[in-house]
């Protein structure tokens, strides 16, 4: 019997969403908008127009200004009345936003939970060994989930398990604190211990301050470079438009035509 054509599992493809996250340029359908931004005066001077930040303008006119400055009209607050927009390079804006999100994600501290298992008949040596490990985990900043597992008939020794966990909590109270008292879930008695916040030393505070200052300096330099680049592009575009424009009558007479 021949093999049926087209058999097998169908492949599913997820199409990437390429639509803009904001309404931009001709996608903005409202008749009027409020123009904001720190660079509005610079853009206006660069294209030889007169408009100010915070004022309400006709949307079609704002789109003309955006095209003249080779920028995008981006709606940043659609629910305002009228909607609030900016004149920016939309691709550069998305890239900077992506970089900020990536930096925030990298700086987010993820809580790690380490598990420590006991039995109701755990010996002293085993207890001390696991206690040392739990102390190390808490000092590293991880949470510790300690539990006593009751197998078979050992379920009758719940009191032993509770006393063991209470002793465990007491031994670690200088580096961690229990979120709740020990609780029973099926055949396990659990307790979650979170690390205590340790006071930073002067050296650590100075190191954190230096790192923060370096990041702020790098961000300000990047913003200044972007503003300078934008200003130079606008000035170059204005100069090119002026050269391309036909000469007026007085200019022709001065040239002897």
N, CA and C of each residue as an Amber inpcrd file, in Angstrom:
protein
   771
   0.8500000  -1.1870000   0.0000000   0.0000000   0.0000000   0.0000000
   0.8900000   1.2420000   0.0000000   0.6680000   2.1470000  -0.9240000
   1.5250000   3.3250000  -1.0480000   1.3300000   4.3050000   0.0940000
   2.3400000   5.1150000   0.3040000   2.2980000   6.1070000   1.3820000
   1.4730000   7.3070000   0.9360000   0.5520000   7.6870000   1.7960000
  -0.3340000   8.7850000   1.4240000   0.4270000  10.1100000   1.4170000
   0.2140000  10.8740000   0.3530000   0.8840000  12.1600000   0.2440000
   0.2690000  13.1570000   1.2270000   1.1600000  14.0000000   1.7170000
   0.6770000  15.0460000   2.6250000   0.3870000  14.5620000   4.0210000
   0.7930000  13.3190000   4.3390000   0.5290000  12.7880000   5.6720000
   1.4830000  13.3670000   6.7070000   1.2990000  12.9460000   7.9100000
   2.1640000  13.4260000   8.9810000   1.5670000  14.6290000   9.6990000
   2.2900000  15.0660000  10.6920000   1.8030000  16.1690000  11.5170000
   1.9710000  17.5020000  10.7890000   0.9460000  18.3090000  10.8820000
   1.0120000  19.6200000  10.2450000   1.8610000  20.5720000  11.0780000
   2.6460000  21.3640000  10.3910000   3.4720000  22.3500000  11.0800000
   2.6860000  23.6400000  11.2520000   2.8070000  24.1980000  12.4140000
   2.1250000  25.4680000  12.6750000   3.1790000  26.5690000  12.7730000
   2.9010000  27.6730000  12.1550000   3.8190000  28.7970000  12.1410000
   3.1760000  29.9780000  12.8560000   3.9410000  30.6010000  13.7270000
   3.4610000  31.7780000  14.4240000   4.0240000  33.0020000  13.7220000
   3.1190000  33.7940000  13.1680000   3.5480000  34.9790000  12.4400000
   3.9190000  36.0860000  13.4200000   5.0920000  36.6490000  13.2130000
   5.5580000  37.7110000  14.0970000   4.7470000  38.9710000  13.8770000
   4.3390000  39.5870000  14.9770000   3.5530000  40.8120000  14.9120000
   4.4840000  41.9850000  14.6110000   4.3620000  42.5140000  13.3790000
   5.2330000  43.6100000  12.9540000   4.5290000  44.9620000  13.0030000
   3.2820000  44.9760000  13.4840000   2.5420000  46.2310000  13.5460000
   3.1660000  47.1550000  14.5880000   3.1790000  48.4700000  14.3380000
   3.7450000  49.4070000  15.3150000   3.0120000  49.3380000  16.6520000
   3.7540000  49.5160000  17.7410000   3.1510000  49.4800000  19.0710000
   2.4160000  50.7710000  19.3930000   2.6900000  51.8150000  18.6150000
   2.0200000  53.1020000  18.7830000   1.4170000  53.5200000  17.4350000
   0.4290000  54.3990000  17.4840000  -0.0690000  54.9710000  16.2260000
   0.9100000  56.0550000  15.7920000   1.3460000  55.9750000  14.5450000
   2.3420000  56.9260000  14.0520000   1.8970000  57.5060000  12.7160000
   2.3630000  58.7230000  12.4460000   2.1670000  59.3950000  11.1500000
   0.7110000  59.3560000  10.6870000   0.4480000  58.7750000   9.5060000
  -0.9080000  58.7820000   8.9380000  -1.8740000  57.8590000   9.6710000
  -1.3720000  57.0500000  10.6010000  -2.2570000  56.2030000  11.4100000
  -3.0170000  57.0270000  12.4490000  -2.5520000  58.2430000  12.7160000
  -3.2230000  59.1290000  13.6730000  -4.3550000  59.8340000  12.9370000
  -5.5980000  59.4820000  13.2450000  -6.7650000  59.9420000  12.4900000
  -7.4800000  61.1410000  13.1070000  -7.1200000  61.5110000  14.3240000
  -7.8370000  62.6100000  14.9830000  -7.5000000  63.9340000  14.2950000
  -8.4180000  64.9110000  14.3570000  -8.1580000  66.1780000  13.6420000
  -7.0840000  67.0360000  14.2920000  -6.9640000  66.9580000  15.6430000
  -5.9950000  67.8030000  16.3380000  -5.1850000  66.9770000  17.3330000
  -3.9730000  67.4450000  17.5830000  -3.0800000  66.7830000  18.5430000
  -2.3800000  67.8510000  19.3850000  -1.8240000  67.4000000  20.5460000
  -1.0130000  68.2920000  21.3670000   0.4430000  67.8440000  21.2200000
   1.2960000  68.7400000  20.7770000   2.6890000  68.4100000  20.5000000
   3.5460000  68.6790000  21.7390000   4.3250000  67.6840000  22.1710000
   5.2110000  67.8480000  23.3320000   6.6020000  67.3380000  22.9640000
   7.5790000  67.6200000  23.8450000   8.9390000  67.1300000  23.6300000
   9.9670000  68.2130000  23.8980000  11.1420000  67.7820000  24.3410000
  12.2270000  68.7270000  24.6290000  12.8700000  69.2730000  23.3590000
  12.7080000  68.5520000  22.2390000  13.4090000  68.9340000  21.0090000
  12.5330000  69.7050000  20.0300000  11.3430000  70.1400000  20.4650000
  10.3980000  70.7870000  19.5410000  10.9790000  72.0820000  18.9650000
  11.5620000  72.9220000  19.8170000  12.1060000  74.2060000  19.3400000
  13.2460000  73.9940000  18.3430000  14.0790000  73.0040000  18.6190000
  15.2030000  72.7060000  17.7240000  14.7000000  72.2400000  16.3630000
  13.6890000  71.3720000  16.3780000  13.1320000  70.8640000  15.1170000
  12.4920000  71.9920000  14.3280000  11.7380000  72.8510000  15.0220000
  11.0790000  73.9760000  14.3480000  12.0980000  74.8890000  13.6770000
  13.1780000  75.2120000  14.3950000  14.2200000  76.0690000  13.8150000
  14.9070000  75.3850000  12.6470000  15.0890000  74.0820000  12.7410000
  15.7830000  73.3480000  11.6880000  15.0420000  73.3100000  10.3730000
  13.7060000  73.2920000  10.4250000  12.9230000  73.2350000   9.1780000
  12.3110000  74.5890000   8.8190000  12.6580000  75.6300000   9.6000000
  12.1880000  76.9730000   9.2900000  10.7200000  77.1970000   9.5480000
  10.1570000  76.5320000  10.5600000   8.7520000  76.6940000  10.9160000
   8.6540000  77.2550000  12.3290000   7.4270000  77.6580000  12.6920000
   7.1910000  78.1990000  14.0270000   6.1260000  77.3800000  14.7290000
   6.5400000  76.5710000  15.6780000   5.6050000  75.8290000  16.5310000
   6.2920000  75.5370000  17.8610000   5.4910000  75.3890000  18.8990000
   6.0180000  75.2530000  20.2490000   5.4810000  74.0050000  20.9310000
   6.2130000  73.5450000  21.9340000   5.7910000  72.3890000  22.7190000
   4.6190000  72.7670000  23.6100000   3.6840000  71.8320000  23.7600000
   2.5270000  72.0460000  24.6250000   1.3270000  72.6440000  23.9310000
   1.4960000  73.0680000  22.6700000   0.3900000  73.6840000  21.9370000
  -0.3820000  72.6440000  21.1260000  -1.6260000  73.0040000  20.7640000
  -2.4880000  72.1290000  19.9590000  -2.3950000  72.5480000  18.4970000
  -2.1910000  71.5490000  17.6100000  -2.0410000  71.8290000  16.1840000
  -2.8710000  70.8640000  15.3640000  -3.0760000  71.2500000  14.0910000
  -3.7630000  70.3820000  13.1480000  -2.8930000  69.1580000  12.8590000
  -3.4900000  67.9690000  12.8520000  -2.7250000  66.7250000  12.6960000
  -2.0260000  66.6620000  11.3470000  -2.7170000  67.1080000  10.2960000
  -2.0960000  67.0560000   8.9620000  -0.8690000  67.9740000   8.8840000
  -0.9880000  69.1340000   9.5410000   0.1520000  70.0540000   9.5490000
   1.3270000  69.4610000  10.3220000   1.0360000  68.7920000  11.4420000
   2.0860000  68.1630000  12.2400000   2.7650000  67.0500000  11.4550000
   2.0000000  66.3240000  10.6610000   2.5850000  65.2790000   9.8140000
   3.5190000  65.8840000   8.7640000   3.1570000  67.0420000   8.2410000
   4.0290000  67.7180000   7.2730000   5.3530000  68.1140000   7.9340000
   5.2670000  68.6030000   9.1610000   6.4980000  68.9720000   9.8750000
   7.3690000  67.7380000  10.1160000   6.7350000  66.6340000  10.4610000
   7.4830000  65.3940000  10.7070000   8.2200000  64.9550000   9.4380000
   7.5410000  65.0090000   8.3040000   8.1880000  64.6120000   7.0370000
   9.3220000  65.5600000   6.6850000   9.1140000  66.8580000   6.9260000
  10.1540000  67.8450000   6.6100000  11.4090000  67.6120000   7.4620000
  11.2070000  67.1840000   8.7040000  12.3430000  66.9370000   9.6060000
  12.8590000  65.5100000   9.5090000  12.2410000  64.7010000   8.6250000
  12.5910000  63.2830000   8.4680000  12.4610000  62.5360000   9.8030000
  11.3630000  62.8350000  10.4930000  11.0550000  62.1830000  11.7570000
   9.6620000  61.5780000  11.6770000   9.2100000  61.0070000  12.7820000
   7.8750000  60.3960000  12.8470000   7.0290000  61.1350000  13.8710000
   5.7470000  61.2420000  13.5660000   4.7800000  61.7810000  14.5160000
   4.2200000  60.5910000  15.2880000   4.5520000  60.4930000  16.5650000
   4.2250000  59.3090000  17.3720000   3.2480000  59.6940000  18.4810000
   2.1410000  58.9690000  18.5420000   1.1210000  59.2020000  19.5670000
   1.5350000  58.4770000  20.8450000   1.7980000  59.2480000  21.9120000
   2.2700000  58.6380000  23.1500000   1.1920000  58.5900000  24.2330000
   0.1290000  59.3710000  24.0770000  -0.9680000  59.3710000  25.0520000
  -2.2900000  59.4860000  24.3040000  -2.7980000  58.3470000  23.7770000
  -3.9940000  58.3840000  22.9360000  -5.2750000  58.7630000  23.6670000
  -5.3320000  58.5820000  25.0020000  -6.5720000  58.8390000  25.7470000
  -6.6990000  60.2910000  26.1940000  -5.6380000  61.0670000  26.0010000
  -5.7140000  62.4800000  26.3560000  -6.6100000  63.2120000  25.3700000
  -7.0510000  64.4160000  25.7330000  -7.9190000  65.1960000  24.8540000
  -7.3180000  66.5910000  24.6530000  -6.7500000  66.8820000  23.4670000
  -6.5290000  65.9500000  22.3510000  -5.3500000  65.0150000  22.6430000
  -5.1830000  63.9470000  21.8380000  -4.0690000  63.0170000  22.0430000
  -2.7170000  63.7240000  22.0000000  -1.7790000  63.2240000  22.8080000
  -0.4460000  63.8290000  22.9080000   0.5200000  63.0950000  21.9830000
   1.3300000  63.8510000  21.2400000   2.2620000  63.2560000  20.2760000
   3.6510000  63.8580000  20.4480000   4.6320000  63.1560000  19.8680000
   6.0120000  63.6420000  19.8380000   6.5660000  63.5230000  18.4330000
   7.5300000  64.3630000  18.1140000   8.2770000  64.2600000  16.8640000
   9.6020000  63.5800000  17.1780000   9.7130000  62.2950000  16.8230000
  10.9110000  61.5240000  17.1460000  11.2220000  60.5500000  16.0220000
  12.4190000  59.9720000  16.0870000  12.7830000  58.8700000  15.2010000
  12.2190000  57.5950000  15.8370000  11.1640000  57.0340000  15.2500000
  10.4350000  55.9390000  15.9050000  11.2880000  54.6830000  16.0430000
  12.0960000  54.3750000  15.0390000  12.9540000  53.1840000  15.1210000
  13.9800000  53.3280000  16.2500000  14.5620000  54.5360000  16.3540000
  15.5320000  54.7720000  17.4260000  14.8400000  54.7070000  18.7940000
  13.6120000  55.2210000  18.8550000  12.8420000  55.1860000  20.0970000
  12.5790000  53.7500000  20.5480000  12.1880000  52.8760000  19.6160000
  11.9370000  51.4730000  19.9480000  13.2140000  50.7700000  20.3860000
  14.3250000  51.0810000  19.7280000  15.6070000  50.4670000  20.0970000
  16.0080000  50.8620000  21.5160000  15.8890000  52.1530000  21.8440000
  16.2420000  52.6250000  23.1890000  15.3390000  52.0140000  24.2440000
  14.0520000  51.8660000  23.9060000  13.1030000  51.2490000  24.8400000
  13.4520000  49.7870000  25.0820000  13.8510000  49.0970000  24.0250000
  14.2560000  47.6930000  24.1450000  15.4960000  47.5540000  25.0160000
  16.4590000  48.4700000  24.8530000  17.6780000  48.4440000  25.6580000
  17.3720000  48.6970000  27.1360000  16.4480000  49.6310000  27.3960000
  16.0610000  49.9200000  28.7880000  15.3920000  48.6990000  29.4240000
  14.4960000  48.0370000  28.6780000  13.8240000  46.8420000  29.1960000
  14.8280000  45.7380000  29.4850000  15.8170000  45.6000000  28.6030000
  16.8440000  44.5700000  28.7910000  17.6820000  44.8570000  30.0420000
  17.9920000  46.1500000  30.2500000  18.7830000  46.5290000  31.4250000
  18.0050000  46.3040000  32.7150000  16.7000000  46.6190000  32.6900000
  15.8620000  46.3990000  33.8700000  15.7630000  44.9160000  34.2000000
  15.6400000  44.1080000  33.1540000  15.5480000  42.6610000  33.3510000
  16.8500000  42.1120000  33.9250000  17.9670000  42.6540000  33.4480000
  19.2680000  42.1770000  33.9410000  19.4830000  42.5660000  35.4000000
  18.9170000  43.7210000  35.8080000  19.0960000  44.1870000  37.1780000
  18.0820000  43.6030000  38.1510000  17.0810000  42.8930000  37.6210000
  16.0720000  42.2920000  38.4950000  16.6640000  41.1000000  39.2400000
  16.5180000  41.1160000  40.5340000  17.0490000  40.0250000  41.3610000
  16.0240000  38.8960000  41.4190000  16.4110000  37.7050000  40.9720000
  15.5250000  36.5500000  41.0080000  15.7540000  35.7730000  42.3020000
  14.6500000  35.5020000  43.0020000  14.7410000  34.7720000  44.2670000
  14.9060000  33.2830000  43.9970000  15.9290000  32.7050000  44.5910000
  16.2070000  31.2740000  44.4490000  15.7630000  30.5770000  45.7330000
  15.0740000  29.4460000  45.5810000  14.6230000  28.6710000  46.7390000
  15.4040000  27.3650000  46.7860000  16.1010000  27.1390000  47.8920000
  16.8480000  25.9000000  48.1140000  16.0640000  25.0180000  49.0850000
  16.0530000  23.7240000  48.8130000  15.3090000  22.7970000  49.6650000
  16.2580000  22.0000000  50.5590000  15.8290000  21.8110000  51.8090000
  16.5760000  20.9950000  52.7730000  15.5930000  19.9660000  53.3390000
  15.9240000  18.6960000  53.1590000  15.0070000  17.6310000  53.5550000
  15.4910000  16.9220000  54.8250000  14.5300000  16.6660000  55.7200000
  14.8010000  15.9130000  56.9370000  13.8200000  14.7370000  57.0240000
  14.1630000  13.8120000  57.9010000  13.2350000  12.7720000  58.3190000
  12.9530000  12.9520000  59.8020000  11.8800000  12.3620000  60.3280000
  11.5870000  12.5360000  61.7590000  12.6650000  11.9540000  62.6640000
  13.5010000  11.0610000  62.1170000  14.5610000  10.4370000  62.9110000
  15.9550000  10.8940000  62.4710000  16.0490000  12.1030000  61.9060000
  17.3450000  12.6330000  61.4650000  18.3060000  12.7390000  62.6470000
  19.5340000  12.2280000  62.4560000  20.5390000  12.2400000  63.5170000
  21.2080000  13.5920000  63.6680000  21.9540000  13.7530000  64.7530000
  22.6060000  15.0220000  65.0730000  23.6280000  15.4270000  64.0160000
  24.4470000  14.4860000  63.5610000  25.4680000  14.8020000  62.5540000
  24.8190000  15.2700000  61.2570000  23.7800000  14.5640000  60.8120000
  23.0770000  14.9330000  59.5820000  22.4170000  16.2980000  59.7400000
  21.8470000  16.5630000  60.9120000  21.2030000  17.8560000  61.1710000
  22.2170000  18.9950000  61.0610000  23.3710000  18.8400000  61.6920000
  24.3970000  19.8890000  61.6670000  24.9220000  20.1200000  60.2550000
  25.0710000  19.0370000  59.4820000  25.5530000  19.1440000  58.0960000
  24.5760000  19.9770000  57.2500000  23.2760000  19.6710000  57.3780000
  22.2670000  20.3940000  56.5920000  22.0800000  21.8130000  57.1000000
  22.2960000  22.0110000  58.3850000  22.2030000  23.3550000  58.9510000
  23.2760000  24.2720000  58.3670000  24.5010000  23.7520000  58.2240000
  25.5830000  24.5560000  57.6430000  25.2660000  24.9600000  56.2120000
  24.7330000  24.0160000  55.4380000  24.3650000  24.3310000  54.0530000
  23.2570000  25.3810000  54.0010000  22.2650000  25.2510000  54.8530000
  21.1620000  26.2120000  54.8830000  21.6670000  27.6100000  55.2270000
  22.6110000  27.6860000  56.1530000  23.1910000  28.9830000  56.5240000
  23.9020000  29.6210000  55.3240000  24.6320000  28.8210000  54.5730000
  25.3090000  29.3300000  53.3760000  24.3050000  29.8450000  52.3560000
  23.2100000  29.0910000  52.1550000  22.1800000  29.5140000  51.1940000
  21.5860000  30.8610000  51.5930000  21.2730000  31.0410000  52.8710000
  20.6700000  32.2890000  53.3390000  21.6430000  33.4510000  53.2220000
  22.9080000  33.2130000  53.4980000  23.9150000  34.2730000  53.3820000
  24.1220000  34.6930000  51.9350000  23.8620000  33.7690000  50.9990000
  23.9540000  34.0970000  49.5680000  22.7370000  34.8770000  49.0840000
  21.6760000  34.9050000  49.9060000  20.4600000  35.6190000  49.5140000
  19.3380000  34.7220000  49.0320000  19.5000000  33.4120000  49.1290000
  18.4670000  32.4680000  48.6970000  17.5090000  32.1690000  49.8470000
  16.2860000  31.8010000  49.4850000  15.3420000  31.3120000  50.4810000
  15.6170000  29.8320000  50.7360000  15.2240000  29.3610000  51.9120000
  15.4080000  27.9470000  52.2600000  14.0450000  27.3580000  52.6240000
  13.6740000  26.3070000  51.9010000  12.4520000  25.5760000  52.2280000
  12.8720000  24.2710000  52.9060000  12.6340000  24.1870000  54.2200000
  12.9810000  22.9870000  54.9810000  11.7110000  22.1800000  55.2210000
  11.8300000  20.8690000  55.0900000  10.6380000  20.0380000  55.3330000
  11.0490000  18.6890000  55.9160000  10.1220000  18.1360000  56.6740000
  10.2770000  16.7910000  57.2300000   9.3080000  15.8830000  56.4940000
   9.8370000  14.8370000  55.8770000   9.0000000  13.9120000  55.1120000
   8.7290000  12.6650000  55.9690000   7.4360000  12.3590000  56.1300000
   7.0260000  11.2110000  56.9420000   6.6720000  10.0530000  56.0140000
   7.4610000   9.0140000  56.0640000   7.2320000   7.8340000  55.2190000
   6.5750000   6.7250000  56.0460000   5.5400000   6.1350000  55.4680000
   4.8820000   4.9910000  56.1190000   4.3810000   5.3220000  57.5090000
   4.8000000   4.5000000  58.4680000   4.3140000   4.6360000  59.8370000
   4.9590000   5.7910000  60.5990000   5.9750000   6.4140000  60.0130000
   6.6180000   7.5380000  60.7200000   5.6760000   8.7550000  60.8240000
   4.5100000   8.6890000  60.1860000   3.5550000   9.7910000  60.2530000
   3.1040000  10.0420000  61.6890000   3.2820000   9.0120000  62.5650000
   2.8620000   9.1680000  63.9710000   3.8480000  10.0460000  64.7450000
   5.0100000  10.3760000  64.1310000   6.0250000  11.1730000  64.8250000
   5.9790000  12.6390000  64.3760000   4.7790000  13.1900000  64.1930000
   4.6510000  14.5860000  63.7690000   5.2860000  15.5420000  64.7780000
   5.1650000  15.2130000  66.0720000   5.7350000  16.0930000  67.1020000
   7.2510000  16.2020000  66.9550000   7.8930000  15.0810000  66.6200000
   9.3470000  15.0990000  66.4130000   9.7080000  16.0210000  65.2500000
   8.9400000  15.8780000  64.1780000   9.2070000  16.7130000  63.0080000
   9.0400000  18.1920000  63.3050000   8.0120000  18.5410000  64.0540000
   7.7840000  19.9470000  64.3910000   8.9100000  20.4860000  65.2700000
   9.3280000  19.7050000  66.2740000  10.4260000  20.1330000  67.1500000
  11.7210000  20.3070000  66.3760000  11.9560000  19.4280000  65.3860000
  13.1690000  19.5180000  64.5680000  13.1730000  20.8160000  63.7650000
  12.0190000  21.1540000  63.1520000  11.9490000  22.3750000  62.3490000
  12.0370000  23.6210000  63.2300000  11.4560000  23.5700000  64.4090000
  11.5470000  24.7120000  65.3190000  12.9890000  24.9410000  65.7540000
  13.7240000  23.8690000  65.9930000  15.1390000  23.9910000  66.3300000
  15.9330000  24.5440000  65.1520000  15.6020000  24.0740000  63.9450000
  16.2430000  24.5400000  62.7060000  16.0530000  26.0500000  62.5560000
  14.8200000  26.5330000  62.7700000  14.5180000  27.9590000  62.6790000
  15.3080000  28.7520000  63.7320000  15.3890000  28.2050000  64.9460000
  16.0880000  28.8830000  66.0320000  17.5780000  29.0310000  65.7270000
  18.1860000  27.9930000  65.1650000  19.6170000  28.0180000  64.8530000
  19.9480000  29.0340000  63.7650000  18.9700000  29.3530000  62.9120000
  19.2200000  30.2350000  61.7640000  18.6410000  31.6340000  61.9450000
  18.1510000  31.9630000  63.1190000  17.4480000  33.2340000  63.2930000
  18.3610000  34.4510000  63.1140000  19.6990000  34.2690000  63.1900000
  20.5950000  35.4000000  62.9810000  20.7580000  35.7500000  61.5070000
  20.4530000  34.8040000  60.6010000  20.6090000  35.0650000  59.1580000
  19.2900000  34.9530000  58.3840000  18.2400000  34.4430000  59.0230000
  16.9710000  34.2770000  58.3180000  15.7960000  34.2880000  59.2700000
  14.6180000  34.5140000  58.7140000  13.3930000  34.5160000  59.5150000
  12.3330000  33.7030000  58.7910000  11.5710000  32.9250000  59.5490000
  10.5300000  32.0710000  58.9710000   9.3300000  32.9140000  58.5430000
   8.7970000  32.6210000  57.3540000   7.6130000  33.3430000  56.8820000
   6.3870000  32.9440000  57.6810000   6.2860000  31.6700000  58.0620000
   5.1860000  31.1640000  58.8830000   5.7340000  30.0690000  59.7990000
   4.9130000  29.6390000  60.7190000   5.2710000  28.4890000  61.5380000
   5.1460000  27.2230000  60.6890000   5.7720000  26.0950000  61.0970000
   5.6930000  24.8590000  60.3130000   4.2460000  24.4260000  60.0620000
   3.9620000  24.0620000  58.8170000   2.6150000  23.6300000  58.4270000
   2.6830000  22.2480000  57.7900000   1.5910000  21.5160000  57.9320000
   1.5200000  20.1450000  57.4180000   0.8080000  20.1270000  56.0780000
   1.4180000  19.4990000  55.0680000   0.8000000  19.3080000  53.7510000
   0.9780000  17.8460000  53.3550000  -0.1220000  17.1120000  53.3980000
  -0.1030000  15.6660000  53.1220000   0.8880000  14.9780000  54.0640000
   1.9900000  14.4590000  53.5560000   2.9480000  13.7520000  54.4100000
   4.2220000  14.5680000  54.6340000   4.1160000  15.8760000  54.4650000
   5.2670000  16.7540000  54.6740000   4.9200000  17.8820000  55.6300000
   5.8650000  18.2170000  56.4850000   5.7540000  19.3960000  57.3330000
   6.7950000  20.4040000  56.8400000   6.3320000  21.5650000  56.4350000
   7.1910000  22.5440000  55.7590000   7.3530000  23.8270000  56.5600000
   8.4620000  24.5020000  56.2750000   8.6570000  25.8690000  56.7420000
   9.5490000  26.5910000  55.7240000   9.1950000  27.8350000  55.4020000
   9.9730000  28.6450000  54.4610000  10.7150000  29.7210000  55.2320000
  12.0180000  29.7810000  55.0380000  12.8640000  30.7570000  55.7350000
  13.4570000  31.7100000  54.7050000  13.2400000  33.0050000  54.9280000
  13.7800000  34.0050000  54.0020000  14.9940000  34.6950000  54.6160000
  15.9510000  35.0950000  53.7770000  17.1690000  35.7240000  54.3150000
  16.8880000  37.1020000  54.8930000  17.5940000  37.4500000  55.9370000
  17.4740000  38.7860000  56.5040000  18.3280000  39.7560000  55.7030000
  17.8240000  40.9810000  55.5660000  18.5900000  41.9970000  54.8560000
  19.7700000  42.4210000  55.7220000  20.9430000  42.3130000  55.1180000
  22.1580000  42.6710000  55.8530000  22.5390000  44.1150000  55.5470000
  22.9750000  44.8350000  56.5680000  23.3800000  46.2210000  56.3760000
  24.6450000  46.2860000  55.5180000  24.6100000  47.1980000  54.5670000
  25.7700000  47.3530000  53.6840000  26.8870000  48.0890000  54.3940000
  28.0990000  47.6780000  54.1230000  29.2660000  48.3680000  54.6590000
  29.5040000  49.6490000  53.8650000  30.3510000  50.5280000  54.4020000
  30.6680000  51.7900000  53.7100000  31.3060000  51.5180000  52.3510000
  32.1330000  50.4850000  52.2800000  32.7930000  50.1370000  51.0140000
  31.7660000  49.6900000  49.9730000  30.7640000  48.8870000  50.4080000
  29.7340000  48.4360000  49.4740000  28.8680000  49.5960000  49.0110000
  28.5440000  50.5140000  49.9370000  27.7390000  51.6840000  49.5670000
  28.4830000  52.5370000  48.5460000  29.7860000  52.7410000  48.7500000
  30.5920000  53.5430000  47.8230000  30.6570000  52.8730000  46.4440000
  30.7880000  51.5360000  46.4390000  30.8510000  50.8050000  45.1810000
  29.5370000  50.9320000  44.4150000  28.4070000  50.7980000  45.1110000
  27.0950000  50.9410000  44.4750000  26.9000000  52.3470000  43.9340000
  27.3500000  53.3620000  44.7020000  27.2200000  54.7510000  44.2630000
  28.0590000  55.0070000  43.0070000  29.2740000  54.4330000  42.9540000
  30.1370000  54.5950000  41.7720000  29.5060000  53.9550000  40.5380000
  28.9400000  52.7690000  40.7180000  28.2860000  52.0800000  39.5920000
  27.1060000  52.8930000  39.0790000  26.2950000  53.4320000  40.0020000
  25.1420000  54.2430000  39.6210000  25.5710000  55.5040000  38.8840000
  26.6410000  56.1490000  39.3780000  27.1360000  57.3750000  38.7440000
  27.6430000  57.1030000  37.3290000  28.3320000  55.9610000  37.1450000
  28.8400000  55.6020000  35.8130000  27.6940000  55.3600000  34.8350000
  26.6330000  54.6870000  35.3120000  25.4780000  54.4270000  34.4550000
  24.7870000  55.7180000  34.0570000  24.6230000  56.6370000  35.0260000
  23.9810000  57.9220000  34.7270000  24.8080000  58.7420000  33.7490000
  26.1390000  58.7140000  33.9090000  27.0260000  59.4420000  33.0030000
  26.9390000  58.8890000  31.5850000  26.9270000  57.5490000  31.4700000
  26.8250000  56.9110000  30.1500000  25.4960000  57.2430000  29.4880000
  24.4150000  57.2660000  30.2910000  23.0900000  57.5750000  29.7390000
  23.0140000  59.0210000  29.2650000  23.5940000  59.9510000  30.0430000
  23.5720000  61.3670000  29.6460000  24.4040000  61.6030000  28.3940000
  25.5600000  60.9040000  28.2780000  26.3930000  61.0420000  27.0710000
  25.6560000  60.5280000  25.8410000  24.9490000  59.3950000  26.0010000
  24.1950000  58.8280000  24.8800000  23.0800000  59.7630000  24.4500000
  22.3900000  60.3730000  25.4370000  21.3030000  61.3030000  25.1170000
  21.8400000  62.5580000  24.4220000  22.9920000  63.0650000  24.8960000
  23.5860000  64.2500000  24.2820000  24.0420000  63.9580000  22.8530000
  24.6070000  62.7660000  22.6430000  25.0570000  62.3940000  21.2980000
  23.8820000  62.2660000  20.3470000  22.7720000  61.6920000  20.8510000
  21.5810000  61.5420000  20.0110000  20.9910000  62.9000000  19.6560000
  20.9660000  63.8340000  20.6250000  20.4290000  65.1710000  20.3730000
  21.2890000  65.9240000  19.3640000  22.6250000  65.8150000  19.4980000
  23.5430000  66.4830000  18.5660000  23.3800000  65.9310000  17.1510000
  23.2570000  64.6000000  17.0740000  23.0910000  63.9640000  15.7640000
  21.7900000  64.4130000  15.1040000  20.7120000  64.4860000  15.9230000
  19.4140000  64.8990000  15.3990000  19.4710000  66.3480000  14.9080000
  20.1500000  67.2200000  15.6840000  20.2640000  68.6300000  15.3150000
  21.0480000  68.7940000  14.0200000  22.1410000  68.0390000  13.8760000
  22.9580000  68.1200000  12.6560000  22.1920000  67.6390000  11.4290000
  21.3860000  66.5690000  11.6070000  20.5900000  66.0510000  10.4890000
  19.5610000  67.0690000  10.0320000  18.8970000  67.7310000  11.0140000
  17.8840000  68.7360000  10.6710000  18.5220000  69.9220000   9.9580000
  19.6780000  70.3830000  10.4660000  20.3590000  71.5210000   9.8430000
  20.8110000  71.1850000   8.4250000  21.3070000  69.9570000   8.2330000
  21.7470000  69.5430000   6.9020000  20.5730000  69.4730000   5.9320000
  19.4330000  68.9730000   6.4310000  18.2450000  68.8770000   5.5780000
  17.7460000  70.2630000   5.1950000  17.7730000  71.1950000   6.1550000
  17.3290000  72.5670000   5.8720000  18.2450000  73.2240000   4.8430000
  19.5590000  72.9950000   4.9710000  20.5210000  73.5710000   4.0230000
  20.3070000  73.0020000   2.6240000  20.0310000  71.6980000   2.5540000
  19.7990000  71.0620000   1.2520000  18.5360000  71.6070000   0.6020000
  17.4670000  71.8210000   1.3970000  16.2150000  72.3760000   0.8600000
  16.4240000  73.7860000   0.3450000  17.2530000  74.5590000   1.0610000
  17.4990000  75.9400000   0.6540000  18.2500000  76.0000000  -0.6720000
  19.2010000  75.0790000  -0.8540000  19.9670000  75.0520000  -2.1040000
  19.1010000  74.5870000  -3.2700000  18.1680000  73.6570000  -2.9610000
  17.3270000  73.1120000  -4.0270000  16.2110000  74.0600000  -4.4380000
  15.8410000  75.0120000  -3.5660000  14.7370000  75.9350000  -3.8510000
  15.1270000  76.8880000  -4.9790000  14.1720000  77.2700000  -5.9050000
  14.4750000  78.2110000  -6.9980000  14.7580000  79.6050000  -6.4580000
  15.6510000  80.3440000  -7.0920000  16.0500000  81.6980000  -6.6600000
  14.9110000  82.6640000  -6.8640000  14.7210000  83.6070000  -5.9180000
  13.6800000  84.6290000  -6.0220000  14.1210000  85.7140000  -7.0240000
  13.2010000  86.6420000  -7.3640000  13.4860000  87.6860000  -8.3610000
  14.6320000  88.5850000  -7.9230000  14.6330000  89.0900000  -6.6630000
  15.7640000  89.9620000  -6.2450000  17.1080000  89.2150000  -6.3130000
  17.0940000  87.9500000  -5.9780000  18.3440000  87.1880000  -6.0250000
  18.8500000  87.0500000  -7.4640000  17.8780000  86.8580000  -8.4060000
  18.2610000  86.7540000  -9.8250000  18.8660000  88.0410000 -10.3320000
  18.2600000  89.1980000  -9.8900000  18.7830000  90.4810000 -10.3310000
  20.1960000  90.6910000  -9.7810000  20.3970000  90.2940000  -8.5260000
  21.7170000  90.4350000  -7.9220000  22.7440000  89.5940000  -8.6220000
  22.2740000  88.4740000  -9.1810000  23.1960000  87.5780000  -9.8840000
  23.4480000  88.0590000 -11.2990000  22.6620000  89.0730000 -11.7580000
  22.8750000  89.6350000 -13.1000000  22.1730000  88.8640000 -14.1690000
  21.1000000  88.1620000 -13.8080000  20.3470000  87.4110000 -14.8390000
  19.3070000  88.3150000 -15.4430000
